[in-house]
Amino acid sequence: MTFSLHGTDDKKLYLLLSSAQTMKQANLSIVREITASGNAAIVITTNQPYLILRKLYGREGIDLSKVHFVDAITRYAIGKVPDDAANAIFVNSPENLTDMGIAITQTLKEMEGQNIFVVFDSVSTMLIYLSSVNISKFIHFVSSRLKILDVSGIFLAVEKGLDPLLLTQLTTFVDEVVDLDESAEG
């Protein structure tokens, strides 16, 4: 995995494609790099619950004070939110795009003035809950908002988990597409 944010002063949107096997490692290395360089991360998760990601990040030495979460899976999976949740907003389910959009907007407002990277993990998982058309509309909304606010964004996806039309549409919403598995081979 050779993707790096170093030397990218521009606020860009990236679509990072990986295999299912390397998705968790991609998330960890990206959030580690963002926070290690003094930036803040907003992790929008439809894949791993907040508590799991917090533990993983903590074990990896990631500064958790620089990471905020919009978690769309915890309430759906266990019906309630953790009592000791810090820097997190919990959405009822990955299907609730309105609440997810509101939570993203609210978190961006709370972190205004910081150099922020929004990390969306994972576009592919959303296909379990929503149609490709609805996912495409939502990602277009999020990417447009990030561009308007001059905020960097990273959308993680399992390439083989996306239908070709959705992949094409996502490609048009971002500034750069990186195949993590291809860059690891080369």
N, C-alpha and C positions, 0 to 999 in steps of 0.2 A: 504494500500500500504506500504509494509515493505522493499522494495528494498533500499539499502543504499550503497554508495560508500566509506563510512568510513572504514578504515583498508585495503583498496585495493591499495597497492603501485604498484602492477603489472599493466602494460599497458594491459588491457584486452578489448575484444570486447564482448558486451552484446546484446542479442536480448530480448527486453522487450515486452511481449505480454499483451494486456489489452482489455477490452471491449471498444466499441466505446464511451460509456458514460464516461469512466475514462481517455480517451486519453489526453485531454487537461490538466487535473490535473496532470497526469504523467509527461508531458512535463514541466509544471511549477515547480513541486517539484524537478525534476532532475536538471534543469538549476539553480534553487535556490541553491541546494546543491553544485553543481560544483563551482559556483561563490563565495558562502559563505566560501568555504574552500580555497579560493585564487587562484583557477584555472581559466582558460579561456575556453569558450565554442564557438564552431562553430556550429550554428544551420542551418542545411540544411532543408529547408522547402518546401514541396510540398502540404502541408495541409493548414496552416494558413499563410496569407500574412505578410510580414515584419512589416507593420504599426500596425496590430492587435497584433502581438507578442510583439512588443516594448511596446505598451500600457499595455498589460497584465503583462509583466515582470516589468515595472515601478511601477504599482500598487502593485505588490507583493514585492517591495523593492529590486529587483535584480539589482546589479551593472551593468548597461548597457555598461560601458566601457570595461567590460570583456566578452562581447557577440558580436560575429561577425555572420553575416547572409549570407547564399547563398540561395537566394529566387528564386524559380522557378515558383511562382504562380502570383506575382503582375503584371508583364508585360503581362502575358497571360490574366489575369482577367480585367485589366483596360487599357492596351495598352501603359502605360508609367510608369516611376519610380518616386517616390516622390522627390521633389527638395531638401529636407532637410535630405536625407538618410545618416546615419552615420554607418560606419563599415558594409557595405552591398554590395554585388555583386548581380545583378539581371540577371537571365537567362531568355531567351524568353519564354520557356514553359517547363513543366515537361517532355515532350517528348524528349527534346534536351539533351540527355545524354552526348554528346561530350562537349558541353559548360558547363554543370554541373560539369563534371570531371575536366575541365580546371579551373573553378572557385574554386573548392575545393582545387586543387593543389596550385593555386595562394594564397588562404587564408592561407593555411598551411605554405607556404613560408614566408608570411608577419608576421606570428606569431611564427616563428621559435625561439626556445629558451625558450618558455613559456610551462608550463604544460597544455596541451590542451585535451579537451574531444570533440569529434565530435558527435553531436546529430542529428540523421537522423529522421525527422518527416514528413511524415510517409511512410513506405514501402507500406502499404495497399492502400493509396491514389494513388500511382503510377499505380495501376492496372486499374484505370480509363483511363489512357493515353497509357499504354504500355502492352505488353504481359508478362506473367510470365517468359518466357525464357529471354526476354530482361532485365527485372528487376533483375533476378538472375545473369546474366552476369555482370550487372552494380554493384550490391552489392558485387559480388565477386571481381571486380576490386577495389572498394573503400576499402573493408576489407583487401585485400592484401596490398594496399598502406599504410593503417594505421599500419598494422603489421610491414611492412618494416621500416616505419618511427618511430616506437615505440610510437604510439599515441593511446590513449584510444578511443573507439567508442561505441555509444549506438544507436541501431536501434529500433525504436518504431514501433509497428504494432498491428493492430486489428486481433487477432488470428482467429476469425470466418470469417474474410475478405480474408484470404489467402487460396489458394488451397493447398492440402496436399503435392504435389510435391515441390512447392515453399517453404513451411514451412520446409520441410526436407532439402532442399538445404541451406536455410538461417541458419538452425541449424548447418550445417557442417562448415559454414564460421566463426562462433563466438566461443568464449571460454565458454560462459555461457548463458543459456536461463532461463529467469525468467518470470513466469506467475504472473503478478501483482494482478490479481483478486483472484487467488488461495492463494497467500501469504497474501492477506488482510483477507481472510476467516479464515486462520489457526492461 
